[in-house]
């Protein structure tokens, strides 16, 4: 097989690996264990039942979703928000017949789109991600409730993984990365637990996360070949992002800066600027004008309904413990156990942070003589988004009275693809040191993926003892509790335990096989990807 054929095969294998994990994660996650999932699904139901766009404070969950919340067990964190739910511990202490009765009622739950008495606190979100899921929800109206939720999860998760894989390849090509490095970046992303925690359930993040990378690739395309068409595509990409999630407002200064700079350099004509503005404002403008009318702020954030209290936010920023916030946010961005908010072992996550820091240091060293134009654009987009995350942290600290101090960990996943492409660009230009660090990163993330399933999530949802997970007791538990594991996991997850365990085993084998393949020194590892004019600063 030719080198190009091997490249295509490797890229396809990494993409299939991502899709496999997306399907497994969506099926392993118990009902409503995804972040705020019942309320996101409530938005989908509002659209599929032709109830119109929800409004914060006025829109309610449908009766079938509300009924499911009283039947399905949930985490202790969810119970603090919804006191009537039954926690996983409480559910697993019930006798087996009662557990099966509740599961059967959940499976037999009939569709009922009428309003319940539970307000939907996600009603202020932009509509695009939900609108794309609504036709499928309408078509699945006669399908049993659990199956319908699982199919919608799979649709979102597969779309997120597929779009992310393709966009990583596109961005990697624009940055001049060889295919081996593009595949390695994709592998690390697809071995990241929080990527699936954010995208493998019903939400808006499944669309917003890949759209961030699409905005970055569209900016590079416009920079390389300025034209009215490229400007319109850039505007449409940002508009799609803004209609998927309002945190994309953080990219508005970046986009305006790119267009303004090209116009001042006379590389972009007036009609191209107009095409950008028209594509952006025509699509996203009405929604954000609606936010201003309904909520008194552009973003629609619940915390700032009625306006942005600048004085209070400045005081909160002064009081916020910044170093502690940064540490917590970084760890949560790497691993957060869904709505149960359990954490991974500190040693492994600290090692991940150390390798990321080393990768950033190598990137800075490799680019000490100059940063290519495409990479400058990606860095600028990431910095603008980072400022948005800082703002979100300040708002959270202020609105919670100091109890919360970090941006939501699923917000940070938008940076996943562009950040790893930049890191691998630095590793690719750093010789043996870069190759060694690349191998360490690939193997550690492969380990984290395997441990995520077999040491954390499967035990969590199969009733393993709370607290730190130790290897020997865990092995003994798997060996001596096979029947109990199968019964409990099948009652909580969306598919039977045997299917989940088989998929998890396949994912682990794939992770180890791809890690081995990606750490083999390949010919041309340090060569640039041909055809990437953006690297020269054009």
N, C-alpha and C positions, 0 to 999 in steps of 0.2 A: 504494500500500500504506500502511496506517495506521502510526502510530508504534509501536504495540504489535506489529504484524506485522513491522516492521523489527527490533525488539528480539528477537523470537523467531528470526528468520532469522540475526541476528548471533550469538546464543547457540548456535544449532545449528551454524553454520559453525565456531565456535571448538571445539565439542565434536568435530565431525568431524575437525578439524585434530589434536586430541589423539589420537583413535583412529588416524588415519593414521600419525602418528609412533610410536605404540605398536606398531603392526603392523610398520612398517619397522625399528624398533630390534630387536624380537624376532627378525626374520628376518636382519638384518645381523650380529647377534652370533654368532660362531662357537660351536660346541658347548662348553659348560662355561666360556665366557668371562664369564658372569655371576658375581657374587660368591658363592663357595662353592656354586655351583649343583649340582654332582653330589651333594653331601651333603644339600642340601635335597631334591633329587629322590629320594635314598635314603629320606628320611622318607616321601615320597608313596608310594613302592613298598612300604614296610613296611605302610602302611595299606591300599593297594589289594590286596595279597596276603594280607590278614587275618593278618599276623604280630603285630599288636598295636602298642601305643605303644612306640616305641624307648626305650632306656635308655642314657644316656651310659656309655661304657666296656664295654657289653655288646652293642650292636647294630652290625651290619656293613652295608656297602653290598651290594647285590645283585650277582650275577656279571656281568650284562650291563653295569651301570654301570662296574664295575671293568675289564671288558674294553675298554669304550669309552675309558677314560682312557689305555690303552696305545696306542690307535689314533689318537685325535684330538690334534692339536698343542695346545699351551697356552703361556701366557706364562712368562717367566722367574720371575715372582713365584710362580706355581703350582709350578714345578719345585723351588723351595726347600722347599716343603711335601711335594711328591710327586716325589722325585728320578728316578723311572723314566719320567716323561713326556717327550715330545719337544717342544722349544720351537718357536715359529713360525719362527724363523730356521733351525733345523735342518730343519724340514719343507720350507721353501721352497728349501733347498739340495739337496734330493733331486732325482733326475731325474724328469721328468714322469710316466713310467710308474709309478714307485714311489709318487708322490703319489696318482695315480688309483687304484692298487691299495689303498692305505690307506683312501681315501674310499669305495671300493666295499665293502670289508670293514665299514666303519662303517655304511653304508647297509643292508647285509645282516645286520647283527647280530641274532641271534635273542633273543627275550625269555627271561630266566632269572632268576627271583626268588630263587633259592637264595643263601645267604650266601657272600660272598667272604671274603678275609682282611683287608680294609680296614675299620677301625672308622669309624663315622659320628660325626664330632665335632659334628654339629648335632642329635644325638639328644635333647638336653635342651629343645629349643624347644617352646613351646605348640603345640597340634595343629590349631587351627581352619583356618588357611590351607591346610594340607596335606590336611585332611579334605575340604575343598571341592573340591580337585583330584583326590582319590583316585578318585571314581566315574568321572571322565573318563579317568583313566589305566587303570582296569579295562576300560572300554568300548573303549579303543584298544589292547587287548592284542595284537591281530593286526596292527596297523599297524606298518610299518617303524620302527626305533628313532629315526632322525633326525626323521622326520615326526611321531612321537608327542611327542617333546620340543618340536618347534616348535608343535604344536597346543596343548600345555599352556601354553607361553609365551604364545601369542596369547590364550588364555582368561584368563590372569592379567593380561596387559598391557591388554587391552580392558576388563576389569572394573575395573582400577585407574583407567584414564583416564575411563571413564564415570562411576564413582562419584565421583571427584574433581571432575569437571565439574559434576555435579548438586549436590554439597555446597558447592562454591564459590558457586554461584548461591543456594543456601539461606542460607549464611552471609552473603553479600553483602546479601541482602534483609534479614536480621536486623540488619545493621549500618547499613542505610539507604543502601546504595550504589545509584545508578542502574544500569540494565542495561549501559550503555556501560562503566562502570567494572568491573562484574562480569565482563564479557567481556574487558576488558583484563587483569584479574588472572588469569583463566583462560588467556589467551594467553601471558602471561609464564611461568606454571607449565608449560604445554605446550610452551614453547620452552626449557625447562631440561633440559640433558643428564642431570643426576643423577637427575631424576625417573624417566626411562626406565631408566637404569643400575640403579636400585633396584627397579623394578616390572616390567620387560619380560623377566624370566627367571623360572625356577621358584624360588620363595623364599617367605618369609612376609611380606615387605615390601609386596607388591602389595595385601595386605589391611590391614595395620597402618597404612599411611600415610593412606588415606582414613578409617579408623576414628578416628584422632586428631581430624580435623575433625568427624566425626559426634559425638564426645563433646562438643566445644565447642558445636556447634549444639544438642545436647540439653540442655546446661547453660543456654543462653540461653532455650530454650523453657520449661524448668522455672522459671527466674527470672521470666519474663513472666507465665506462668499456672501457678502452683504447684497441683499436684493429685497424687493418688495415681498416676494413669496416667502423667503426665509424669515423676514420680519413678521409676516402674518402668522407663520407657523410658531414662532417664538411667543407672540402674543396669545395665540390659541392655547399653547402649552401651559402658559402661566394662568390663563383663564380657567382651563380644565383643573389645574391644581387648586385654584381659589374656590372652584365649585365643588371640589372634593373635601377640602378641609381648610378652615380659616387660618391655620398657622402658616399657610403659604403667603399670607400678607407680609411675612418677613422677607420674602423674595422680591417684593415690589421695588424697594430701593435698588436692589441689584439689577433688576431688569431695566429700570429707568436709567441707571448709570450706564449700562451697556449700550442702549440705544442712543443716549445723549452723546456718549463719547464717540461712537461711530459717526453720528451726525456732525459733530464738531470737527472731526477729522475729514469730513466730506467724503466718507466712504459709504454713507447711507443717505439717499435722497429723501426729499420731503415726502414724496408719495409713499416711500417705504416706512417712514416714521408714522405716517397716517394709517398705513395698513396694520402696523403693530398696535396702535392705539385703538383702531376700530375693532380688531379681533378681540382685544382684551376687554374693552369697555362694553361692547355690544353683548358679550357672553356673560361676563361676571358683574358688570356694573349694576344691573337691576337687582341682583340678589343682595349686594352690599348696601344699596340704597334702602332696600326693605329692612335690613338689619338696623340701619340708622333710624328709620321711622318707627320700628317696633320696639327696639331695645335701647335706643339712645346712644349706641356705639357701633362702630363699623364691623367689628369682629363678631358680635353676637355673643361674646363670652358672658356666662351667667354672672360671674363675679363683678363685672363692670356694667351690668344693666342699669341704664339711667345716666351713664356717663363714666368717664375715667377719673377717679379721684387722685389727681397728680400729687397733691401734698401728702396724702396717706401712703401712696406708693413710694415716694421719696423717703419717707420715714421708715417704711418697711425695708427698703434697700439698705439703709444705714444699719438697721438692726439685724439683718440676715447674716448668719455665720457662713461666710462665703466658702471657706476651705472645707468645712464639714458638708456643706451643700454639694460642692463639686465632687467630693469623694463618694457620697451617697448616690448622686446622679450617675456617675460613671459606673458604679457597681450595678445599679438597677438597670442601666442600659444594656449591660452584658447578660444578665440573668435575673429574671423576676418570675416567680412561679404563678403566673396567671392571676385569677381573682383571689387565690389563696395567699398571694404575696409572700410565699416562702422564698428563701434565698439559697444560693449554692455555697459550697465550702469556701471560706475566705481565702485559703491558700491558692486554689485554682484560679479564682477570679483575680486575685492580686497578681498572679503570674500572667494572666491575660493582659492586665493593665500594663505590666512591665514590658511585655513584648510589643504592645501597641506603642508605648512611649519610645522604645528602642527603634521601632519602625519609623516613627515621626522624626526622631533624631537623625536616622540615616537619610531620610528624605531631605531634611534641611542641609545635611552635609553634601549630598549628591547634587543639590541645586544651589550650592553656595555661589556659583558663578553666574547664576541667572535662572529664572523660572520661565519655562515656555508659556506662550500666551494661553493655550488651552488649559493648562494647569492653574494659571492665575485666575481664570474665569471660575473654575471649579472651587478654588480656595475662597474667592470672593463670595460665591453663593453659599458656601458652608459657613463662612463668618457671619453673613447676614442672618442665616437661620439660627446660628448660635446666639446671636443677640436676641432673637425672638424667644429662644429657650430661656435665656436669662430673665427676660420680661415675664415669661410664664412662671418662673420660679418666684419672682418677687410678688406677683399677683397671688400665687398659691400661699405664700407666707403671710401676706396681708389678710387674705380672705379667711384663712383658717386660724387666725390669731396666733400664729407661730407654730402650729402643730405640723403643718406640711411646709417643706422648704425646697422641694425639687420639682422640676417639670415632670410630667407624666413620662414614665420610661418608654411608652410606645411612641411618644413624640420624637425621641432621639433616633428612631430607626430610619427616619428619612435620610439621615446622614450616612447610613451604612454603606451603600454602594459607592457614592463618590469618595468617601474617606478611604475605603479599602483600595479603590483604584489608584488613588494618589500614593498610598503607602506602598503598593506593589510597584508603582512607577519608580519610587525611590529605591526599593530593594533590587529592582531590575538593573539599576545603574550603579550598584554598590559592590559589584564583584563577589568575592567569596563570602564576605561578611553578610551581604544581602542574601546570598543563597542559603547560608546557614540559618539566618533569621527566618527566612521564608519557610524552611523545613520545620523549624520549631513552631511557627505559627500554625502551619497546616496540621501538624500532628496534635498540637494542643487542642485545636478546635475540633478535630476528629474525636479526640477523647471526650471533650465536653458534650458533643452530640450523643455519643454512646451512653455516657453517664446521665445525661438529661432524661433519657427514656428509662434505663434499667436501674439507676440508683435514685432517681428523684420522682419523676411523674408517675410511672407505673406503681411504685410503692405508695406514693401519696394517694392515689385513687384506688388502691386495693387494700387500704387499711393497715399499712405498716406502722409500727410504733412511731410516735412523734419524736422530734429531736434530731440530732446529727446522725447521719447514716454512716455506719461502720461496715467495712468490707465483709468480715467473717460472719457477723450476725445477719447481714443481708443475704449472703450466699446460703446460709442455713435456712433463712426464711423462704427463699425460692425453692430450696430442695425439699422442705418439709411441709410447705403450705400451698402446694400446687392447686388443690381443689378449692381452698378458700380464696386464693388469688383469682382464680378463674371466675368463681361465683361473684365476688365483690366487684371486680373490674367490669364484668358483663352487666352488672346492675347500675353502674355509674357511667360508664363510657357509652359511646354512640354505636359501637360495633361489638360483637362477641370478643371475649378475651383472646381466644385462639387466633383470630384474625389480626388483632393488635400486636400480639407477641410475634407472630410471623412477620408482620411488616416491620416491627422494630428490629428483629434479627436481620432482615434484609437490609434495612437502613444502616445498621452497624457494619455489616460486611461491606456494603458499598462505601461507607466512610473510610474504612481502613484500606480498601483497595484503591480508592482514588487518592488518598493521602500518600500511599506508596508510589503511585504513578506520578503524582505531581512533585514529589521530592527527588525524582530521578533527574539528574542533570541532563537537560535536553540540548541538542545542538541549536545554536542561535538564541540561547536564553537571554543574552544581553543585546541581541539585535533589536533594532527598532522595527515597529510594524510599518510596512510600506504604505505610502499613500496618505499619511497624516500630515497635511500641510500646517495644521494648527500648532504643531510643536515648534515650528521655526519662528513663530511670532508673526506670521502673515496676517 
